[in-house]
Amino acid sequence: MQVRRVLLTGMLMVAFLGVTSLGFADEAAQKAAAKKWIDEEFQPSTLSKDEQMKEMEWFMKAAAPLKGLEIKVVSETIPTHEYESKTLAKAFYDITGIKVTHDLIQEGDVIEKLQVQMQSGENVFDGYVNDSDLIGTHFRYGQVVNLTDWMAGEGKDVTLPTLDIDDFMGKSFTTAPDGKLYQLPDQQFANLYWFRYDWFQRPELKAKFKAKYGYELGVPVNWSAYEDIAEFFTNDVKEIDGKAVYGHMDYGKKAPDLGWRFTDAWLSMAGAGDKGIPNGLPVDEWGIRVEGCRPVGASVSRGGAANGPAAKYALRKYMDWLRLYAPPGALGMDFYQSLPSLAKGNVAQQIFWYTAFTSSVVEPGIPVVNEDGTPKWRMAPSPHGPYWEEGQKLGYQDCGSWTLLKSTPVDRRKAAWLYAQFCVAKSTSLKKAHVGLNPVRDSDIRHASFTERAPKLGGLVEFYRSPARVAWTPTGTNVPDYPKLAQLWWQNIGEAVSGEVTPETAMDNLAAEQDKILERLERAGVQGECGPKLNEPRDEKYWLDQPGAPKPKLANEKPKGETVDYDKLIEAWKAGKVK
């Protein structure tokens, strides 16, 4: 008996020592991996290497109960997310033992997958990076995890102590009217005006432009000047250095991404909405009138502006410029097909350009970059249309943001939350910002490495260091069901572009269909006190006679063109002014 007890004790000791030494070995391997990633990949950083190591050790410890888990997350295909999928997911696995499959698909498909999980309750992905445009949907339906409460409660043990929420520039974009944070910013971008600075500096082109239009060739302040410049390069200049050139670039294929071209602030840039940051009060950039937090209508007859004179003007101008001034083939391109166009070096300007793709126009050796690595182009504020008034939003900006759903099992949700924080932790975020050029942290954009790189980024750093970054805003909280309402836009706009209906009819149909969706949501009664409650329709004249939006048709929709000198404009951003 005694011999058996001794043998059993010995076996248990061996087993214990084996497990213990294995645990120590694993921990040592994870620490070695963390050190390797810090030394070889996560530089520069706003943290010292010792501080980075402490963050990594926290991730190791917090992830220990979830080690061995395999999760799936999804985001759209842009350079920032490619870096996360190929590099950060691998680093996260080496350091925590949690394996992440980070799928990259088109933004429209991300929304569809999200919608499927919300409607079915089945766990499709464990984490989503989707636009902060959906904040109005998320806080109304109650299916998305309220991160403020999550970080203080169920997710407290997996919330990074050094996350520093106040450091995120887009925090306000993902905060609902209830003051709670629903999404964690992962990458941020704006829609700005893009132009060939080198061409605009040529004395012969400046003189020729002024002789024809009576004002200087420069950054257009209004749509009249943008149109004049587009006409000038496409029809007067025609060719530079032996190459055909065009005064405008856009896309027109009937596809879901055509809708973003409009819902991302096109109507507000024309001036269709009301004054008031972030989205216009009481009528926003989708033409939806909101009273308190309740949407009350999109049609002019209900007090909205989606089919008002400014909205119809905005669609006409988009169609005119695309047909008259863009390179051949642009009409048939979708969003993704149009992206490489600027890098070819044959376009003079683009009114509506996503800075999410800055990395594609700074690569050495391409036609729009000088031999010393400085860009031949610059970014500037987009011009505004004749209906626009001082105090209205100036353009679009968005955060692709981590979103967790309540239908995801808690252990998988915790693992996804750890990965989300790993992608934006101060240890990793500055390097990621340099790769994708979609900064989310104020501390990153103010780092010395971006000061050094600023001359090669065409105004991106100056924009994000100026107050202008808050005058460009996302869709906001007014849109109660982004997936349902967004699909109406590309379908109706597409019918106008293809010639099936006139621009006027397209916007009338769009406004009416938006009201039908709002009416359906009102009947369903599932969105609580911030759900839609439609105004009764009345004569449009009543609303057009009221101050603000919807605004009556202007007698002159093309005032004199106005431009500003780019170098003076960039000084304003450097001096801390919006424009």
C-alpha positions in Angstrom: 0.0 0.0 0.0 2.7 2.3 1.0 4.7 1.6 -2.2 1.6 2.4 -4.3 1.1 5.7 -2.4 4.7 6.6 -3.1 4.4 5.7 -6.8 1.1 7.6 -7.1 2.5 10.7 -5.4 5.6 10.5 -7.6 3.4 10.3 -10.8 1.3 13.3 -9.7 4.4 15.3 -9.0 5.8 14.5 -12.4 2.5 15.4 -14.0 2.4 18.7 -12.0 5.9 19.6 -12.9 5.3 18.8 -16.5 2.2 21.0 -16.7 3.9 23.8 -14.7 7.0 23.7 -16.9 4.8 23.6 -20.0 3.0 26.7 -18.7 6.2 28.5 -18.0 7.5 27.5 -21.4 4.4 28.8 -23.1 4.6 32.1 -21.2 8.2 32.4 -22.1 7.5 31.8 -25.7 4.7 34.4 -25.7 6.9 37.0 -24.1 9.7 36.3 -26.6 7.1 36.6 -29.4 5.9 39.9 -28.0 9.5 41.3 -27.7 10.2 40.2 -31.3 7.0 41.9 -32.6 7.8 45.1 -30.6 11.4 45.2 -31.9 10.7 44.2 -35.5 7.2 45.5 -36.4 5.5 47.8 -33.8 7.8 50.8 -34.4 7.4 53.7 -34.2 5.0 53.9 -31.2 3.9 56.6 -28.8 4.9 54.2 -26.0 8.5 53.3 -25.0 9.4 49.6 -25.6 9.1 48.9 -21.9 5.5 50.4 -21.9 4.7 48.3 -25.0 5.9 45.2 -23.3 3.7 45.9 -20.3 0.7 46.2 -22.7 1.6 42.9 -24.4 1.9 41.2 -21.0 -1.6 42.5 -20.1 -2.9 40.9 -23.4 -1.2 37.6 -22.5 -2.8 37.5 -19.1 -6.3 38.7 -20.1 -6.4 36.2 -22.9 -5.2 33.2 -20.9 -8.7 31.8 -20.1 -9.5 32.0 -23.9 -6.3 30.6 -25.2 -6.9 28.1 -28.0 -10.1 29.7 -29.1 -10.5 30.4 -32.9 -12.7 33.4 -33.9 -13.8 35.2 -37.1 -14.1 38.9 -37.6 -14.8 40.9 -40.8 -14.1 44.3 -42.3 -14.1 46.0 -45.7 -11.0 45.7 -48.0 -8.8 48.7 -47.5 -5.1 48.9 -46.8 -5.5 49.4 -43.1 -7.6 46.2 -42.7 -5.3 44.3 -45.0 -2.5 45.1 -42.5 -4.6 43.9 -39.6 -5.6 40.7 -41.4 -2.1 39.8 -42.6 0.1 41.1 -39.8 -1.8 42.0 -36.6 -3.9 38.9 -36.5 -0.7 36.8 -36.7 1.0 38.9 -33.9 -2.2 38.6 -31.8 -2.0 34.8 -32.1 1.7 34.6 -31.3 1.2 36.7 -28.2 -2.2 35.5 -26.9 -2.8 32.0 -28.4 -6.2 33.2 -29.8 -6.4 32.5 -33.5 -8.3 35.2 -35.5 -9.5 34.8 -39.1 -9.9 38.4 -40.2 -12.0 38.3 -43.4 -11.9 41.2 -45.9 -15.0 41.8 -48.1 -16.6 44.8 -49.7 -18.3 47.3 -47.4 -21.8 46.4 -48.8 -21.2 42.8 -47.9 -20.1 43.7 -44.4 -23.4 45.5 -43.9 -25.3 42.5 -45.3 -23.6 40.0 -43.0 -24.3 42.3 -40.0 -27.9 42.6 -41.0 -28.2 38.8 -41.3 -26.9 38.3 -37.8 -29.2 41.1 -36.4 -32.3 39.6 -38.0 -31.5 35.9 -37.4 -29.8 36.0 -34.1 -27.3 33.5 -35.4 -23.6 34.3 -34.8 -22.1 34.9 -38.3 -19.0 36.8 -37.2 -17.6 37.4 -33.7 -16.7 41.0 -34.5 -17.4 43.5 -37.2 -15.6 46.6 -38.4 -18.4 48.7 -39.9 -18.9 52.4 -40.5 -19.9 54.7 -37.7 -22.7 55.7 -40.1 -24.7 52.9 -38.5 -24.7 54.5 -35.1 -28.4 55.5 -35.6 -29.3 51.9 -36.3 -27.2 50.4 -33.5 -28.5 52.4 -30.6 -32.1 52.2 -31.7 -32.4 48.4 -32.2 -30.6 47.4 -29.0 -28.8 44.4 -30.6 -25.3 45.9 -30.4 -23.3 45.8 -27.2 -23.2 49.1 -25.4 -19.4 49.4 -25.0 -19.6 51.9 -22.1 -21.5 49.4 -20.0 -19.5 46.5 -21.3 -16.2 48.0 -20.3 -17.5 48.7 -16.8 -19.3 45.3 -16.4 -19.1 42.0 -18.2 -16.1 42.9 -20.3 -14.2 44.7 -17.6 -11.6 41.8 -17.2 -10.8 42.0 -20.9 -10.7 45.8 -21.2 -7.2 47.2 -21.7 -6.4 49.7 -18.9 -4.4 51.8 -21.3 -7.1 51.9 -24.0 -7.6 55.7 -23.4 -11.0 56.2 -25.1 -10.6 60.0 -25.0 -7.6 59.7 -27.3 -9.8 58.6 -30.2 -10.5 61.5 -32.6 -13.8 59.9 -33.8 -15.2 59.1 -30.3 -18.2 61.5 -30.9 -19.0 59.6 -34.1 -19.7 56.4 -32.3 -21.5 57.8 -29.3 -25.3 57.8 -29.3 -27.7 60.4 -27.9 -27.8 58.5 -24.7 -24.1 59.3 -24.1 -22.9 55.7 -24.5 -20.2 54.5 -26.8 -21.5 51.7 -29.1 -18.5 51.3 -31.5 -14.7 51.5 -31.0 -13.0 53.5 -33.8 -10.4 51.4 -35.8 -9.6 53.6 -38.8 -10.8 57.1 -39.8 -11.0 59.0 -43.1 -12.5 62.1 -44.7 -13.8 63.1 -48.1 -11.8 66.0 -49.4 -11.0 67.8 -52.6 -8.0 66.3 -54.5 -6.1 68.2 -57.2 -2.9 68.4 -59.2 -1.0 71.1 -57.3 1.8 71.0 -59.9 -0.6 71.7 -62.8 -2.3 74.5 -60.9 1.1 76.2 -60.4 2.0 76.3 -64.2 2.1 80.0 -65.3 0.7 79.3 -68.8 -2.3 77.4 -67.4 -2.9 80.0 -64.7 -2.9 82.8 -67.3 -5.1 81.0 -69.7 -7.7 80.2 -67.0 -7.8 83.7 -65.7 -8.2 85.1 -69.2 -11.2 82.9 -69.8 -13.0 83.0 -66.4 -11.8 86.3 -64.8 -10.4 84.8 -61.6 -7.4 82.8 -60.4 -6.9 79.1 -61.0 -6.9 77.7 -57.4 -8.7 75.5 -54.9 -12.4 75.9 -55.7 -14.6 77.4 -52.9 -17.9 76.8 -54.7 -19.2 74.3 -57.3 -19.2 77.0 -60.0 -15.4 77.2 -59.8 -15.1 73.4 -59.7 -17.2 73.2 -62.8 -15.2 75.9 -64.6 -11.9 74.1 -63.7 -13.4 70.7 -64.9 -14.4 72.4 -68.2 -11.0 74.1 -68.5 -8.9 70.9 -68.2 -11.1 68.6 -70.2 -12.0 70.9 -73.1 -9.4 73.7 -73.2 -6.2 72.1 -71.9 -7.0 68.6 -73.2 -3.3 67.4 -73.1 -0.3 67.9 -70.7 3.1 66.6 -71.6 1.7 64.6 -74.4 -1.0 62.9 -72.3 -4.8 63.4 -72.5 -6.1 64.9 -69.3 -9.5 65.4 -67.7 -11.0 67.9 -65.3 -13.0 65.5 -63.1 -13.2 62.0 -61.9 -16.2 60.0 -60.4 -18.0 56.7 -60.9 -21.5 55.8 -62.0 -22.1 52.0 -62.1 -25.4 51.0 -60.6 -24.2 49.1 -57.5 -24.5 49.5 -53.7 -21.4 51.7 -53.5 -23.1 54.3 -55.8 -25.3 55.1 -52.8 -22.4 56.0 -50.6 -21.4 58.6 -53.2 -24.6 60.4 -52.2 -25.4 59.5 -48.5 -21.8 60.5 -47.6 -22.8 64.2 -47.6 -23.3 65.0 -51.3 -26.7 66.7 -50.6 -25.3 68.7 -47.7 -22.3 69.8 -49.8 -24.8 71.2 -52.3 -26.6 72.8 -49.4 -29.8 70.7 -49.2 -29.8 70.4 -45.4 -29.9 72.8 -42.5 -27.1 74.6 -40.5 -25.8 72.8 -37.4 -22.9 70.4 -36.8 -22.7 67.5 -37.0 -25.5 66.7 -39.4 -27.9 69.7 -39.8 -30.8 70.7 -37.5 -33.6 69.8 -38.0 -32.9 68.5 -41.6 -29.8 66.4 -42.2 -27.7 65.4 -45.2 -30.0 62.5 -46.1 -32.8 65.0 -46.4 -34.5 63.5 -43.2 -36.2 65.9 -40.8 -35.7 65.0 -37.2 -37.5 66.4 -34.2 -35.8 65.6 -30.9 -34.4 62.2 -31.8 -37.4 61.2 -33.9 -37.3 61.1 -37.8 -40.5 62.7 -39.1 -40.1 62.6 -42.9 -37.8 62.8 -45.9 -40.2 64.2 -48.5 -40.7 68.0 -48.8 -44.4 67.4 -48.1 -43.4 66.1 -44.7 -40.8 68.8 -44.0 -37.8 66.8 -45.3 -35.5 67.8 -48.2 -34.6 64.6 -50.1 -36.6 65.8 -53.1 -36.2 69.5 -52.6 -34.7 71.8 -55.3 -31.2 71.5 -53.8 -31.2 67.7 -53.8 -32.4 67.6 -57.4 -29.7 70.2 -58.4 -27.1 68.0 -56.6 -28.0 64.9 -58.6 -28.1 66.9 -61.9 -24.6 68.2 -61.3 -23.2 64.8 -60.5 -24.6 63.4 -63.7 -23.5 66.4 -65.9 -19.9 66.4 -64.6 -19.6 62.6 -64.9 -20.7 62.7 -68.6 -19.0 65.9 -69.6 -15.6 66.0 -67.9 -14.6 62.5 -66.5 -12.2 60.1 -68.4 -13.8 57.6 -70.7 -15.2 54.6 -68.9 -15.8 56.4 -65.6 -19.6 56.1 -66.0 -19.4 52.3 -66.0 -17.0 52.0 -63.0 -18.0 51.2 -59.5 -16.3 52.6 -56.4 -13.5 50.1 -56.3 -12.8 50.2 -60.0 -12.5 54.0 -59.9 -9.9 54.0 -57.1 -6.7 53.5 -59.2 -7.6 56.3 -61.6 -6.0 59.2 -59.8 -2.7 57.4 -59.5 -2.6 57.2 -63.4 -1.8 60.9 -63.5 -4.4 62.1 -66.0 -7.0 63.8 -63.7 -6.8 67.4 -62.6 -9.2 67.3 -59.7 -11.8 65.2 -57.9 -14.4 66.9 -55.7 -15.2 63.9 -53.6 -12.1 61.8 -52.7 -11.8 59.4 -49.8 -8.6 59.9 -47.9 -8.9 56.2 -46.9 -6.9 55.6 -50.1 -4.1 58.1 -49.5 -1.6 55.2 -49.4 -2.4 54.4 -53.0 -1.2 57.9 -54.2 2.0 58.2 -52.2 3.9 55.2 -53.6 7.3 56.1 -55.0 7.5 55.8 -58.8 3.9 56.4 -59.7 2.9 59.3 -62.0 1.6 61.5 -59.3 4.7 61.4 -57.0 7.9 63.4 -57.6 11.3 61.8 -57.6 12.0 63.1 -54.1 8.9 61.4 -52.8 6.8 64.5 -52.4 3.3 64.4 -54.0 2.3 66.3 -57.2 -1.2 66.5 -55.7 -2.7 68.1 -52.6 -5.9 67.6 -50.6 -8.1 70.5 -49.5 -11.7 71.2 -48.3 -14.3 70.3 -50.9 -16.2 73.2 -52.5 -19.9 73.7 -51.7 -22.9 74.3 -53.8 -25.1 77.4 -54.2 -27.6 76.3 -51.5 -24.9 75.8 -48.9 -24.8 78.3 -46.0 -22.1 79.1 -43.4 -22.7 76.8 -40.5 -23.6 73.7 -42.5 -21.4 70.6 -42.4 -18.5 70.9 -44.9 -18.1 67.3 -45.8 -18.0 63.7 -44.8 -15.8 61.8 -42.4 -16.2 58.4 -41.0 -14.7 55.8 -38.6 -14.6 52.2 -39.5 -15.4 50.9 -36.0 -15.4 47.7 -34.1 -18.9 46.5 -33.3 -20.0 43.6 -31.1 -23.4 42.0 -31.2 -25.3 40.6 -28.2 -26.0 37.5 -30.2 -22.3 36.5 -30.1 -21.5 34.1 -27.2 -19.7 35.9 -24.4 -16.4 34.0 -24.6 -16.2 34.7 -28.3 -17.2 38.3 -27.8 -14.5 38.7 -25.2 -11.9 37.3 -27.6 -13.1 39.6 -30.4 -12.9 42.5 -28.0 -9.3 41.7 -27.1 -8.4 41.5 -30.8 -10.2 44.8 -31.5 -8.2 46.6 -28.8 -5.0 45.0 -30.0 -5.6 46.6 -33.4 -5.9 50.1 -31.8 -3.7 49.8 -28.7 -1.0 52.4 -28.4 1.6 49.7 -28.9 0.4 49.0 -32.4 -1.7 52.0 -33.6 1.0 54.4 -34.7 2.7 51.8 -37.0 -0.7 50.9 -38.4 -1.5 54.6 -39.0 1.7 54.9 -41.0 0.8 51.8 -43.1 -2.8 52.6 -43.9 -2.8 56.4 -43.3 -6.2 56.3 -41.5 -5.2 57.6 -38.1 -7.7 57.2 -35.2 -5.6 58.5 -32.2 -4.8 62.1 -31.6 -1.6 61.1 -29.9 -0.5 59.3 -33.2 -1.2 62.1 -35.6 0.7 64.5 -33.3 3.8 62.2 -33.1 7.1 63.4 -34.4 7.1 60.7 -37.1 4.1 62.3 -38.7 5.6 65.7 -38.5 8.6 64.3 -40.4 6.4 62.6 -43.0 3.8 65.4 -43.5 5.5 67.0 -46.6 4.9 63.7 -48.4 1.3 63.3 -47.5 -0.3 66.3 -49.3 -2.1 67.9 -46.4 -3.4 64.8 -44.5 -1.4 65.6 -41.4 -2.4 69.3 -41.4 -6.1 68.4 -41.8 -6.1 66.0 -38.9 -4.2 68.4 -36.6 -6.7 71.2 -37.3 -10.2 71.8 -36.0 -11.4 71.0 -39.5 -11.5 67.4 -38.5 -14.7 67.9 -36.5 -16.4 69.9 -39.3 -16.4 66.8 -41.5 -18.9 64.4 -40.0 -20.4 60.9 -40.7 -24.1 60.1 -41.2 -24.9 60.5 -37.5 -27.7 59.3 -35.4 -30.7 60.6 -37.5 -30.8 57.6 -39.8 -32.8 54.9 -37.9 -32.1 51.9 -40.2 -29.0 52.4 -42.3 -29.1 49.1 -44.2 -32.8 49.4 -45.2 -32.6 53.1 -46.2 -29.1 53.0 -47.9 -30.2 50.5 -50.5 -32.9 52.9 -51.7 -30.3 55.4 -52.7 -28.2 53.4 -55.2 -31.2 51.9 -56.8 -32.9 55.2 -57.5 -29.7 57.1 -58.3 -28.8 54.3 -60.6 -32.1 54.6 -62.5 -31.3 58.3 -63.1 -27.7 57.6 -64.3 -28.9 54.9 -66.7 -31.5 57.3 -68.2 -34.6 55.3 -67.0 -35.9 58.3 -65.1 -35.1 62.0 -64.9 -33.0 63.2 -61.9 -36.2 65.0 -60.6 -38.2 61.8 -60.7 -35.4 59.8 -59.1 -35.3 62.1 -56.1 -39.1 62.2 -55.8 -39.1 58.4 -55.8 -36.3 58.2 -53.3 -37.9 60.6 -50.9 -41.2 58.7 -51.1 -39.5 55.3 -50.6 -37.6 56.6 -47.6 -40.9 57.8 -46.0 -42.4 54.3 -46.6 -39.5 52.7 -44.7 -39.9 55.3 -41.9 -43.6 54.6 -41.8 -43.0 50.9 -41.5 -40.6 51.3 -38.7 -43.1 53.6 -36.9 -45.8 50.9 -37.3 -43.4 48.2 -36.0 -42.8 50.3 -32.9 -39.5 48.5 -32.2 -37.2 51.5 -31.9 -38.6 53.1 -28.7 -38.8 56.8 -28.1 -36.3 57.6 -30.8 -38.1 55.7 -33.5 -39.8 57.5 -36.5 -43.1 59.3 -36.1 -44.0 60.8 -39.5 -45.5 64.3 -40.0 -48.7 64.3 -42.0 -48.1 65.3 -45.6 -49.1 68.9 -46.6 -48.6 71.3 -49.5 -44.9 71.6 -50.3 -45.2 75.3 -50.4 -45.9 75.4 -46.7 -42.5 73.9 -45.9 -40.6 75.7 -48.7 -41.9 79.0 -47.2 -40.4 78.1 -43.8 -36.9 79.3 -42.8 -34.1 76.7 -43.5 -34.5 73.4 -45.3 -36.2 72.4 -47.5 -35.1 75.5 -49.4 -36.9 76.9 -52.4 -35.3 76.8 -55.9 -32.7 79.6 -56.4 -33.1 81.9 -59.4 -29.4 81.5 -60.1 -27.8 78.2 -59.4 -24.4 79.2 -60.8 -22.9 82.2 -59.1 -19.5 83.5 -60.0 -16.7 81.0 -59.4 -14.5 81.5 -56.4 -11.1 80.0 -55.6 -8.4 80.3 -52.9 -4.7 79.9 -53.0 -3.8 76.5 -51.6 -0.7 77.6 -49.8 -2.7 80.2 -47.8 -5.4 77.6 -47.1 -2.9 75.1 -45.7 -1.5 77.9 -43.5 -5.0 78.3 -42.0 -5.0 74.6 -41.0 -1.6 74.9 -39.5 -2.8 77.9 -37.6 -5.6 75.9 -36.1 -8.5 77.3 -38.2 -11.2 75.2 -40.0 -10.6 77.0 -43.3 
